[in-house]
Amino acid sequence: MMRRTLLFVFVIMMVLPQVAHGKTLSYWYSNLDKIGNDSNRYIWSNVIDGFTVSDFTSYQDYARDQWSSDAGISTYGADEKASSSIHWYGGNQSTLREMEPSLEVYRAVCVPEYLYLIGNHTYNGTTKENWRMKSKIYTPKLPWYYGFSNYNLMFTHELGHGLGWLGHSSNSGDLMNADASNDTLSTRDINHLQQNY
C-alpha cells in the first residue's frame, strides 16, 4: 500500500507542473512547435577577442533593452558563469568556430539546452511544447562592412532565441525572421515571446 501511495504522489508531482503551465496561446509566428522560458535570465559574458569590451557591451545592452522595454522581459548581468542561464561569447569567427562548429553555416548562433518540458500549450488546436531552458550564444566579429545596426540586429535576434523564441518567423518584417533586416522588434516578435512570460 505504501508503495502505491508513493508511486501515486510521484506521478502527480510529475504531471501537475505540466498541467499547470499549459495554456491557450493567442499568437504563434514560429516555424517550430516549441517555445522556451528562462526563469533565471542572468547573462554571463565572455569577450574572447575581436570585439572591444565596450562595443560588445553596447550591442548587448541594445538587445537587452529591446526585450526589456518593448516586451517586458528583463535580463540581468552575472559575474559568475555558474549562476547564469545564458552564456554569451563574443570573438573572432575563427575563435568561436572552434567552440561552436555550427558557426560555419550561420553568422551567429544560439544553442539552446532544453532542461525539461514544463507542459504543452495549445494554439488553434495544435500542441506547442513549453520548455524550461538555458543557452549559449555565439556572436562573432564579422568583416569591416558589418556595421552598428547589423550587430544590434544580430545581438537582439540571438537574445530572443536565448529567451525562448525558438525557430524563426516567416514574416520578413520581423527581427526573429532568419533573414531579418530590421534591428527593432516587431509587434509579432514581442507578442510571440511575451505570452510565455
C-alpha atoms as an extended CHARMM CRD file, in Angstrom:
* protein
*
       197  EXT
         1         1  MET       CA              0.0000000000        0.0000000000        0.0000000000  PROA      1               0.0000000000
         2         2  MET       CA              2.8220000000        2.3870000000        0.8890000000  PROA      2               0.0000000000
         3         3  ARG       CA              4.4670000000        1.7290000000       -2.5000000000  PROA      3               0.0000000000
         4         4  ARG       CA              1.2780000000        2.5780000000       -4.3720000000  PROA      4               0.0000000000
         5         5  THR       CA              0.8500000000        5.7850000000       -2.4010000000  PROA      5               0.0000000000
         6         6  LEU       CA              4.4340000000        6.8460000000       -3.1240000000  PROA      6               0.0000000000
         7         7  LEU       CA              4.0260000000        5.9940000000       -6.7970000000  PROA      7               0.0000000000
         8         8  PHE       CA              0.7700000000        7.9660000000       -6.9600000000  PROA      8               0.0000000000
         9         9  VAL       CA              2.3940000000       11.0010000000       -5.2960000000  PROA      9               0.0000000000
        10        10  PHE       CA              5.3740000000       10.7640000000       -7.6760000000  PROA      10              0.0000000000
        11        11  VAL       CA              3.1130000000       10.6400000000      -10.7590000000  PROA      11              0.0000000000
        12        12  ILE       CA              1.0440000000       13.5940000000       -9.5240000000  PROA      12              0.0000000000
        13        13  MET       CA              4.2020000000       15.6280000000       -8.8660000000  PROA      13              0.0000000000
        14        14  MET       CA              5.4800000000       14.9310000000      -12.3790000000  PROA      14              0.0000000000
        15        15  VAL       CA              2.1880000000       15.6320000000      -14.1650000000  PROA      15              0.0000000000
        16        16  LEU       CA              0.8460000000       18.5860000000      -12.1420000000  PROA      16              0.0000000000
        17        17  PRO       CA              3.5180000000       21.1280000000      -13.2050000000  PROA      17              0.0000000000
        18        18  GLN       CA              2.8710000000       20.2960000000      -16.8600000000  PROA      18              0.0000000000
        19        19  VAL       CA             -0.8690000000       20.7380000000      -16.4780000000  PROA      19              0.0000000000
        20        20  ALA       CA             -0.3870000000       23.9660000000      -14.5050000000  PROA      20              0.0000000000
        21        21  HSD       CA              1.8320000000       25.5210000000      -17.1760000000  PROA      21              0.0000000000
        22        22  GLY       CA             -0.2590000000       24.6470000000      -20.2080000000  PROA      22              0.0000000000
        23        23  LYS       CA             -2.4060000000       27.4330000000      -21.6430000000  PROA      23              0.0000000000
        24        24  THR       CA             -4.1230000000       28.5240000000      -24.8110000000  PROA      24              0.0000000000
        25        25  LEU       CA             -1.8600000000       30.9040000000      -26.7230000000  PROA      25              0.0000000000
        26        26  SER       CA             -3.1230000000       33.9540000000      -28.5790000000  PROA      26              0.0000000000
        27        27  TYR       CA             -0.2100000000       34.2090000000      -31.0350000000  PROA      27              0.0000000000
        28        28  TRP       CA              2.1120000000       31.9150000000      -32.9500000000  PROA      28              0.0000000000
        29        29  TYR       CA              4.6610000000       33.0800000000      -35.5110000000  PROA      29              0.0000000000
        30        30  SER       CA              7.4010000000       30.4500000000      -35.2240000000  PROA      30              0.0000000000
        31        31  ASN       CA              8.1550000000       27.6660000000      -37.6910000000  PROA      31              0.0000000000
        32        32  LEU       CA              8.7740000000       25.3210000000      -34.7240000000  PROA      32              0.0000000000
        33        33  ASP       CA              6.1250000000       23.8580000000      -32.4270000000  PROA      33              0.0000000000
        34        34  LYS       CA              8.0440000000       24.7560000000      -29.2860000000  PROA      34              0.0000000000
        35        35  ILE       CA              8.6920000000       27.8200000000      -27.1780000000  PROA      35              0.0000000000
        36        36  GLY       CA             11.0140000000       28.3270000000      -24.2310000000  PROA      36              0.0000000000
        37        37  ASN       CA             11.0610000000       30.0700000000      -20.9070000000  PROA      37              0.0000000000
        38        38  ASP       CA             14.1850000000       31.0650000000      -18.9840000000  PROA      38              0.0000000000
        39        39  SER       CA             13.1830000000       31.7890000000      -15.3990000000  PROA      39              0.0000000000
        40        40  ASN       CA             16.7480000000       32.8170000000      -14.4440000000  PROA      40              0.0000000000
        41        41  ARG       CA             17.5940000000       35.2830000000      -17.2580000000  PROA      41              0.0000000000
        42        42  TYR       CA             21.0750000000       36.0320000000      -15.9000000000  PROA      42              0.0000000000
        43        43  ILE       CA             23.6650000000       36.5690000000      -18.6390000000  PROA      43              0.0000000000
        44        44  TRP       CA             27.3500000000       35.7690000000      -18.2140000000  PROA      44              0.0000000000
        45        45  SER       CA             29.5070000000       37.2120000000      -20.9880000000  PROA      45              0.0000000000
        46        46  ASN       CA             32.9640000000       36.3560000000      -22.2710000000  PROA      46              0.0000000000
        47        47  VAL       CA             34.5830000000       38.6190000000      -24.8840000000  PROA      47              0.0000000000
        48        48  ILE       CA             37.4600000000       36.4820000000      -26.0950000000  PROA      48              0.0000000000
        49        49  ASP       CA             38.8540000000       38.5770000000      -28.9390000000  PROA      49              0.0000000000
        50        50  GLY       CA             37.6770000000       40.5850000000      -31.9660000000  PROA      50              0.0000000000
        51        51  PHE       CA             35.3340000000       42.9930000000      -30.1700000000  PROA      51              0.0000000000
        52        52  THR       CA             36.3590000000       45.6940000000      -27.7630000000  PROA      52              0.0000000000
        53        53  VAL       CA             34.5670000000       45.1170000000      -24.4730000000  PROA      53              0.0000000000
        54        54  SER       CA             32.7990000000       48.4830000000      -24.8230000000  PROA      54              0.0000000000
        55        55  ASP       CA             31.4980000000       47.6570000000      -28.3380000000  PROA      55              0.0000000000
        56        56  PHE       CA             30.3150000000       44.1980000000      -27.2910000000  PROA      56              0.0000000000
        57        57  THR       CA             28.6130000000       45.6410000000      -24.2060000000  PROA      57              0.0000000000
        58        58  SER       CA             26.9370000000       48.3340000000      -26.3020000000  PROA      58              0.0000000000
        59        59  TYR       CA             25.4220000000       45.7820000000      -28.7100000000  PROA      59              0.0000000000
        60        60  GLN       CA             24.3880000000       43.5190000000      -25.8460000000  PROA      60              0.0000000000
        61        61  ASP       CA             22.7980000000       46.4170000000      -23.9430000000  PROA      61              0.0000000000
        62        62  TYR       CA             20.8410000000       47.3540000000      -27.0640000000  PROA      62              0.0000000000
        63        63  ALA       CA             19.4840000000       43.7860000000      -27.2910000000  PROA      63              0.0000000000
        64        64  ARG       CA             18.6480000000       43.6010000000      -23.6020000000  PROA      64              0.0000000000
        65        65  ASP       CA             16.9020000000       46.9970000000      -23.7350000000  PROA      65              0.0000000000
        66        66  GLN       CA             14.7930000000       45.9090000000      -26.7320000000  PROA      66              0.0000000000
        67        67  TRP       CA             13.4760000000       42.7960000000      -24.9870000000  PROA      67              0.0000000000
        68        68  SER       CA             13.0780000000       44.5720000000      -21.6530000000  PROA      68              0.0000000000
        69        69  SER       CA             11.4440000000       47.8460000000      -22.6550000000  PROA      69              0.0000000000
        70        70  ASP       CA              9.3530000000       46.5620000000      -25.5730000000  PROA      70              0.0000000000
        71        71  ALA       CA              8.4720000000       43.0380000000      -24.4440000000  PROA      71              0.0000000000
        72        72  GLY       CA              8.8250000000       43.4010000000      -20.6680000000  PROA      72              0.0000000000
        73        73  ILE       CA             11.3250000000       40.5310000000      -20.4290000000  PROA      73              0.0000000000
        74        74  SER       CA             14.2100000000       41.7910000000      -18.3110000000  PROA      74              0.0000000000
        75        75  THR       CA             17.6520000000       40.2020000000      -18.1820000000  PROA      75              0.0000000000
        76        76  TYR       CA             20.4510000000       40.6540000000      -15.6580000000  PROA      76              0.0000000000
        77        77  GLY       CA             24.2270000000       40.6570000000      -15.7690000000  PROA      77              0.0000000000
        78        78  ALA       CA             26.0920000000       37.8860000000      -13.9550000000  PROA      78              0.0000000000
        79        79  ASP       CA             29.6810000000       37.7950000000      -12.7280000000  PROA      79              0.0000000000
        80        80  GLU       CA             29.6000000000       34.0400000000      -12.1920000000  PROA      80              0.0000000000
        81        81  LYS       CA             29.1070000000       31.6110000000      -15.0570000000  PROA      81              0.0000000000
        82        82  ALA       CA             27.5790000000       29.0110000000      -12.7460000000  PROA      82              0.0000000000
        83        83  SER       CA             24.7890000000       31.3330000000      -11.6080000000  PROA      83              0.0000000000
        84        84  SER       CA             23.6900000000       32.2970000000      -15.1360000000  PROA      84              0.0000000000
        85        85  SER       CA             21.4110000000       30.5820000000      -17.6260000000  PROA      85              0.0000000000
        86        86  ILE       CA             22.7220000000       32.3970000000      -20.7110000000  PROA      86              0.0000000000
        87        87  HSD       CA             26.4330000000       32.1090000000      -21.5350000000  PROA      87              0.0000000000
        88        88  TRP       CA             27.3000000000       34.6680000000      -24.2070000000  PROA      88              0.0000000000
        89        89  TYR       CA             30.5630000000       34.5660000000      -26.1650000000  PROA      89              0.0000000000
        90        90  GLY       CA             31.9680000000       37.2450000000      -28.4390000000  PROA      90              0.0000000000
        91        91  GLY       CA             35.0890000000       36.9180000000      -30.5520000000  PROA      91              0.0000000000
        92        92  ASN       CA             36.5920000000       36.4360000000      -33.9910000000  PROA      92              0.0000000000
        93        93  GLN       CA             34.8530000000       33.9620000000      -36.2920000000  PROA      93              0.0000000000
        94        94  SER       CA             37.7760000000       31.5460000000      -36.2370000000  PROA      94              0.0000000000
        95        95  THR       CA             37.9260000000       31.5190000000      -32.4240000000  PROA      95              0.0000000000
        96        96  LEU       CA             34.2160000000       30.9720000000      -31.9550000000  PROA      96              0.0000000000
        97        97  ARG       CA             34.0280000000       28.3130000000      -34.6900000000  PROA      97              0.0000000000
        98        98  GLU       CA             36.4410000000       26.2030000000      -32.6650000000  PROA      98              0.0000000000
        99        99  MET       CA             33.9660000000       26.4220000000      -29.7800000000  PROA      99              0.0000000000
       100       100  GLU       CA             30.7920000000       26.0360000000      -31.8920000000  PROA      100             0.0000000000
       101       101  PRO       CA             31.1500000000       24.3540000000      -35.3180000000  PROA      101             0.0000000000
       102       102  SER       CA             27.6510000000       25.4190000000      -36.4870000000  PROA      102             0.0000000000
       103       103  LEU       CA             29.0920000000       28.9170000000      -37.0000000000  PROA      103             0.0000000000
       104       104  GLU       CA             30.4760000000       27.5510000000      -40.2730000000  PROA      104             0.0000000000
       105       105  VAL       CA             26.8870000000       27.8640000000      -41.5360000000  PROA      105             0.0000000000
       106       106  TYR       CA             25.4370000000       30.7810000000      -39.5620000000  PROA      106             0.0000000000
       107       107  ARG       CA             26.5390000000       34.3730000000      -38.9150000000  PROA      107             0.0000000000
       108       108  ALA       CA             25.7230000000       33.9570000000      -35.2160000000  PROA      108             0.0000000000
       109       109  VAL       CA             24.0340000000       31.2080000000      -33.2710000000  PROA      109             0.0000000000
       110       110  CYS       CA             22.1700000000       30.4600000000      -30.0750000000  PROA      110             0.0000000000
       111       111  VAL       CA             22.4670000000       26.8780000000      -28.8770000000  PROA      111             0.0000000000
       112       112  PRO       CA             19.5640000000       26.0770000000      -26.5400000000  PROA      112             0.0000000000
       113       113  GLU       CA             19.7260000000       23.3920000000      -23.9070000000  PROA      113             0.0000000000
       114       114  TYR       CA             16.2730000000       22.0370000000      -23.1780000000  PROA      114             0.0000000000
       115       115  LEU       CA             16.2420000000       21.3080000000      -19.4660000000  PROA      115             0.0000000000
       116       116  TYR       CA             12.7480000000       19.8860000000      -19.1240000000  PROA      116             0.0000000000
       117       117  LEU       CA              9.3050000000       20.1140000000      -20.6490000000  PROA      117             0.0000000000
       118       118  ILE       CA              7.1980000000       22.4230000000      -18.4810000000  PROA      118             0.0000000000
       119       119  GLY       CA              3.9930000000       21.4940000000      -20.2840000000  PROA      119             0.0000000000
       120       120  ASN       CA              2.1110000000       21.8180000000      -23.5300000000  PROA      120             0.0000000000
       121       121  HSD       CA              0.3220000000       24.9300000000      -24.7350000000  PROA      121             0.0000000000
       122       122  THR       CA             -2.2600000000       24.9500000000      -27.4920000000  PROA      122             0.0000000000
       123       123  TYR       CA             -2.6640000000       27.3590000000      -30.3800000000  PROA      123             0.0000000000
       124       124  ASN       CA             -5.5420000000       26.9410000000      -32.8620000000  PROA      124             0.0000000000
       125       125  GLY       CA             -5.9210000000       23.3300000000      -31.7860000000  PROA      125             0.0000000000
       126       126  THR       CA             -2.2390000000       22.4200000000      -32.2200000000  PROA      126             0.0000000000
       127       127  THR       CA              0.1710000000       21.4700000000      -29.4440000000  PROA      127             0.0000000000
       128       128  LYS       CA              3.1100000000       23.7630000000      -28.6890000000  PROA      128             0.0000000000
       129       129  GLU       CA              5.7690000000       22.4360000000      -26.3050000000  PROA      129             0.0000000000
       130       130  ASN       CA              6.8380000000       24.7680000000      -23.4850000000  PROA      130             0.0000000000
       131       131  TRP       CA             10.4340000000       24.1530000000      -22.3660000000  PROA      131             0.0000000000
       132       132  ARG       CA             12.4540000000       25.4080000000      -19.4310000000  PROA      132             0.0000000000
       133       133  MET       CA             15.8280000000       26.1710000000      -20.9840000000  PROA      133             0.0000000000
       134       134  LYS       CA             19.2340000000       27.7360000000      -20.7920000000  PROA      134             0.0000000000
       135       135  SER       CA             21.5050000000       28.5590000000      -23.7140000000  PROA      135             0.0000000000
       136       136  LYS       CA             24.8390000000       29.5460000000      -25.1930000000  PROA      136             0.0000000000
       137       137  ILE       CA             25.0530000000       32.4750000000      -27.6030000000  PROA      137             0.0000000000
       138       138  TYR       CA             27.9390000000       32.9660000000      -30.0310000000  PROA      138             0.0000000000
       139       139  THR       CA             28.2070000000       36.3640000000      -31.7560000000  PROA      139             0.0000000000
       140       140  PRO       CA             31.3390000000       36.6970000000      -33.9220000000  PROA      140             0.0000000000
       141       141  LYS       CA             33.0890000000       39.8500000000      -35.0070000000  PROA      141             0.0000000000
       142       142  LEU       CA             32.4130000000       39.9480000000      -38.7320000000  PROA      142             0.0000000000
       143       143  PRO       CA             34.1930000000       41.7640000000      -41.6070000000  PROA      143             0.0000000000
       144       144  TRP       CA             34.5820000000       45.5470000000      -41.5900000000  PROA      144             0.0000000000
       145       145  TYR       CA             31.4320000000       46.1670000000      -43.6830000000  PROA      145             0.0000000000
       146       146  TYR       CA             29.2530000000       44.7300000000      -40.9140000000  PROA      146             0.0000000000
       147       147  GLY       CA             28.0490000000       47.8930000000      -39.1310000000  PROA      147             0.0000000000
       148       148  PHE       CA             26.4610000000       49.0370000000      -35.8890000000  PROA      148             0.0000000000
       149       149  SER       CA             22.8840000000       48.3350000000      -36.9930000000  PROA      149             0.0000000000
       150       150  ASN       CA             23.8630000000       44.8290000000      -38.1500000000  PROA      150             0.0000000000
       151       151  TYR       CA             25.3040000000       43.9880000000      -34.7240000000  PROA      151             0.0000000000
       152       152  ASN       CA             22.2670000000       45.4180000000      -32.9400000000  PROA      152             0.0000000000
       153       153  LEU       CA             20.0940000000       43.1340000000      -35.0710000000  PROA      153             0.0000000000
       154       154  MET       CA             22.3600000000       40.1100000000      -34.5530000000  PROA      154             0.0000000000
       155       155  PHE       CA             22.5560000000       40.5120000000      -30.7810000000  PROA      155             0.0000000000
       156       156  THR       CA             18.8130000000       41.1760000000      -30.3490000000  PROA      156             0.0000000000
       157       157  HSD       CA             17.9040000000       38.2220000000      -32.5790000000  PROA      157             0.0000000000
       158       158  GLU       CA             20.1590000000       35.7840000000      -30.7210000000  PROA      158             0.0000000000
       159       159  LEU       CA             18.9980000000       37.0060000000      -27.3130000000  PROA      159             0.0000000000
       160       160  GLY       CA             15.4300000000       36.3720000000      -28.4800000000  PROA      160             0.0000000000
       161       161  HSD       CA             16.3790000000       32.7490000000      -29.0890000000  PROA      161             0.0000000000
       162       162  GLY       CA             18.1060000000       32.6080000000      -25.7020000000  PROA      162             0.0000000000
       163       163  LEU       CA             14.9350000000       33.8190000000      -24.0040000000  PROA      163             0.0000000000
       164       164  GLY       CA             12.8390000000       31.1490000000      -25.7140000000  PROA      164             0.0000000000
       165       165  TRP       CA             11.8350000000       32.4220000000      -29.1800000000  PROA      165             0.0000000000
       166       166  LEU       CA             12.6190000000       29.0720000000      -30.7990000000  PROA      166             0.0000000000
       167       167  GLY       CA             12.6520000000       28.6890000000      -34.5630000000  PROA      167             0.0000000000
       168       168  HSD       CA             12.1060000000       31.6960000000      -36.8480000000  PROA      168             0.0000000000
       169       169  SER       CA              9.2780000000       33.8970000000      -38.0180000000  PROA      169             0.0000000000
       170       170  SER       CA              8.1260000000       33.5210000000      -41.6150000000  PROA      170             0.0000000000
       171       171  ASN       CA              7.3700000000       37.2570000000      -41.7970000000  PROA      171             0.0000000000
       172       172  SER       CA             10.2330000000       39.1830000000      -43.4230000000  PROA      172             0.0000000000
       173       173  GLY       CA              9.4810000000       42.2900000000      -41.3320000000  PROA      173             0.0000000000
       174       174  ASP       CA             10.1710000000       40.5100000000      -38.0440000000  PROA      174             0.0000000000
       175       175  LEU       CA             13.5100000000       40.7040000000      -36.2840000000  PROA      175             0.0000000000
       176       176  MET       CA             13.1020000000       36.9960000000      -35.4890000000  PROA      176             0.0000000000
       177       177  ASN       CA             12.9970000000       36.1570000000      -39.2090000000  PROA      177             0.0000000000
       178       178  ALA       CA             16.0940000000       34.1940000000      -40.3030000000  PROA      178             0.0000000000
       179       179  ASP       CA             16.9880000000       36.9030000000      -42.8370000000  PROA      179             0.0000000000
       180       180  ALA       CA             15.8430000000       39.9200000000      -40.8390000000  PROA      180             0.0000000000
       181       181  SER       CA             16.9850000000       43.3770000000      -41.9060000000  PROA      181             0.0000000000
       182       182  ASN       CA             15.2200000000       45.4520000000      -39.2330000000  PROA      182             0.0000000000
       183       183  ASP       CA             17.0520000000       45.8900000000      -35.8960000000  PROA      183             0.0000000000
       184       184  THR       CA             13.9180000000       46.6660000000      -33.8460000000  PROA      184             0.0000000000
       185       185  LEU       CA             11.3550000000       44.2130000000      -32.5480000000  PROA      185             0.0000000000
       186       186  SER       CA              8.0390000000       43.9570000000      -34.3460000000  PROA      186             0.0000000000
       187       187  THR       CA              4.7020000000       43.5050000000      -32.6050000000  PROA      187             0.0000000000
       188       188  ARG       CA              4.7780000000       39.8540000000      -33.7140000000  PROA      188             0.0000000000
       189       189  ASP       CA              8.2590000000       39.3230000000      -32.2180000000  PROA      189             0.0000000000
       190       190  ILE       CA              7.0530000000       40.7740000000      -28.9160000000  PROA      190             0.0000000000
       191       191  ASN       CA              3.6630000000       39.0650000000      -28.7230000000  PROA      191             0.0000000000
       192       192  HSD       CA              5.0370000000       35.6300000000      -29.5510000000  PROA      192             0.0000000000
       193       193  LEU       CA              7.5500000000       35.5210000000      -26.6940000000  PROA      193             0.0000000000
       194       194  GLN       CA              5.8650000000       37.8370000000      -24.1790000000  PROA      194             0.0000000000
       195       195  GLN       CA              2.9090000000       35.4620000000      -23.8290000000  PROA      195             0.0000000000
       196       196  ASN       CA              5.2120000000       32.7930000000      -22.3520000000  PROA      196             0.0000000000
       197       197  TYR       CA              6.4430000000       35.0320000000      -19.5140000000  PROA      197             0.0000000000
